[in-house]
Amino acid sequence: MLKKWMKKQPETTTSSSFWPVWHPFHGVDRMLNPWNGNLFSEFEQLWGRDAFPRLDLVENDTQFEITAELPGMDPDKVSLDLSEGQLHIAGQFEENKESKRGATSIQERRYGRFDRSIPLPDSADLDAAKANFKNGLLTITIPKKPERIERSRKIPVQVH
């Protein structure tokens, strides 16, 4: 089941393109630049490669588990929505780092929004989904629906 599920969910962390694989503009930067550079590298430097949270998708016999890395994220700024067979994870991050050495002060800030949609298999029981946020990891657990066992039986034919 997981292999079929994964075919529906393309990877987003292995591409050199700024746009995630599932985005309509994925690959446009490579088409526009004949030297195969990255047109959006400045955006990557501003937003970082983690503009979209990294995910782990795990399936076992009883459930699906989706874990998103959201370090430094305020859990109150994360929203989850299940609709039309998809899990939508959205949020807003405001990350501040400050380092002082003598009279020099260095600040690095990261602000932004993300929205990520993950298609779910038909066997996912969306009504029983649960989420937990701990140590920068958002874990969504979605149980599997019980498998329907198709029973066959003979139907007697009555002759009149």
N, C-alpha and C positions, 0 to 999 in steps of 0.2 A: 504494500500500500504506500509506503513512504516514497519509493521510487516514482510511483505515479504522481504522488503529491508534489515531489520535488520538481518534476517536469513542469508543473503549473507555476512553480515559484522559482524564477531565475535568480542566480547569485548576483549580489550587488557589490561585493567587496573585492572581487578579483579583477575588475576592469580598470584600465588606466583612464577611461573617459570620466569626465566630471559627472555626467548624467548616469543614474542607475540603469542597469540593463533593461528594465521594464519601461523606462521612460521613452516617450516618442522621439526625443532628441538624442537618445543614446547613439554615439558614433558620428554625430554631425560634426563635431570638432575635428575628427580625423578626416572626414571627407573635405572639409574646407581648407585644411592645411596639407599641402602636397608633401611636406617633410614629415608628416605623421606626428607633429607636435600636438600640444594640447592647448587649444584656443582658450579654454576656461581655467588654465593653471592659476591665474591670479585669483579667481574665485575660490579655488581649492586652498590657496594660501590664506585667504581671509577666513573662510569657513572651516577649513580643515577637512581631512578625509572622513571625519566622523560626523558630517552634516546629517547623515542618515544613520540611525543606530545599527550596530552589528547585531545579527541574530543567530541563534542556534535553534534549529528545528529538530525535535526528537520525537520519535514515535515508538511506542511499545505495544504490547497486546491490549492494554486497557485505556490508553490515553495518548494525546498529543501534548507536547510541552514546548512552548516557545519562550526563549530567554533573550531579552534585549539588554545590551550594555548601555546604561545611562549614567555614567559616572558624574557625580556632582549635581545631578538633576534633582530638583525639588519634586517629590512625589505628587504634590498638589498641582503641579504644572503638566501632568501627564493625563491624557484621556484615552480610554479604550472604548471601542464601539464594535459590536458584532452585527453585521447586517448583510443580507444577500449573499451568505456563504463566505464572507470575508471578515477578517479581523483588521480593524483600523487602529493604528497606534499613532497618536499625535502628541506633540508637546512643545514647550518653549523652554529653552535653556538660557540661563544667565550665569556664566562662570567667571569668577574673578580670581586672579592670582596676582600677588604682589610680592616683590622681593626688594629689600633695601640693603645696600652695601655702601656704607659711608654716606656721602652726599648724593649718590646716584640712586634713583628709584626706577625700577622697571615694572611695568604693569602689562599683563596680558589678559585680555577680556574676550570672551566668546559669547555672542548673543545670536539667537536665531530660533527658527521654528522648524519642525520636521513633521512629516506626515507619511506614514508607511502603511501600505495595505498588503495583507497576506491572504491569498486564496486558501480556503480550508476544504478538506475532502468532505464528501457527503456523509461520511460515517461519523463526523464530529458532532457531538451533542452540545450545540451552542447554548442551550438553556442551562446547562450545568457548568459553564465555564467559571473559573476562579482566577484571581490575580493576586500576586504578592510582590512587594517591593522591599528589597533588603540589600544594603551595601552597594547601591548603584546598579543592582540587577533587577529587572522587572521580569517575573516569571508568570506566564499565563498557562494554566493547565486546563485542557479541554478533554473531558472523558469521551470515549467512543460510545456510540449507540450500540445497544446489544444487537448482535447479528440476527437477522431474521432467518429462521430455518424454514425452508420451503418443504412442506410436507406434501407428499403425493398420496392420493388415494384413488381407488377405483370407484367409478360411478356405475352402479348397476343399471342396465337398460331394461325397462319394463316393456313387455310386448302386450298389445291390446288386441 
